[in-house]
Amino acid sequence: MEDRSSALLVIDVQIGLVELVPPEVQSTVLPKIKTLLSKARASGIAVIFIQHDGPKGHPLETHTKGWGIQPFLDPVGGGPIVRKRESDSFFEAELKGELGKRGVTNLTVAGGMNRVLCGHHLPTCYQSRR
């Protein structure tokens, strides 16, 4: 049975950021994200990837190797990719519209930058529901 009110957001799990994370963190966090993806897809929960567009010289510079989403997470098979230019996934991005057109009211959030995630994404997410 599909859960159309829920979505999994996979935020900034891009090659350039993952390369900056210590290997011991990569080996624990990335498999957990992959498990979440598998469970969401098996349950019919929408999966939305958030991809940061970095400026020239940044590890996530647009259209460079580092900008790509980790390939083993299979972003192509998992739904839309919402691009952003700021830390906040809702600021000048299409995320709110993407969630709205799907009727999403419940989010599971995964990403490799949890300190940033908790500080920037979740408060805006709460505000966007008002």
C-alpha positions, 0 to 999 in steps of 0.5 A, spaced: 500 500 500 502 506 497 503 512 502 502 518 498 502 523 504 509 521 506 516 523 502 523 521 503 528 527 502 535 525 501 539 532 501 546 533 499 549 526 498 553 528 493 560 526 491 564 532 493 561 532 500 561 525 501 569 525 499 570 530 505 567 526 510 571 521 514 571 514 511 568 511 518 562 516 517 561 514 510 561 507 511 556 508 517 551 513 514 551 511 507 548 504 508 543 507 512 541 512 507 541 506 502 536 502 507 532 508 508 531 509 500 530 501 499 524 501 504 521 508 502 521 505 494 518 498 497 513 502 500 511 506 495 513 513 499 516 518 494 523 519 494 526 526 492 533 528 492 536 535 493 542 537 489 546 543 491 549 547 485 555 550 488 559 556 485 565 555 481 571 552 485 566 549 490 566 542 491 559 541 489 560 546 483 555 545 478 556 539 472 563 537 475 564 530 478 563 532 485 556 535 484 553 528 482 549 525 487 552 518 490 551 513 484 550 507 488 543 511 491 540 510 484 537 517 484 535 516 477 530 510 479 528 514 485 524 520 483 525 527 482 531 531 483 530 538 486 536 543 485 538 549 490 543 554 491 543 555 498 543 551 504 536 552 505 532 547 501 526 551 500 529 557 499 528 559 491 528 552 490 522 548 487 521 543 493 515 546 496 511 545 490 514 538 489 511 536 496 505 540 495 503 537 488 504 530 491 500 532 497 506 530 502 505 532 509 510 527 513 517 527 511 523 523 513 529 527 512 536 523 510 543 527 509 550 527 510 550 534 513 546 533 519 548 539 523 547 544 517 540 540 516 537 541 523 539 548 523 537 550 516 532 545 513 527 543 518 525 550 521 523 552 514 520 546 513 515 547 519 514 554 517 512 552 510 506 548 512 503 554 515 
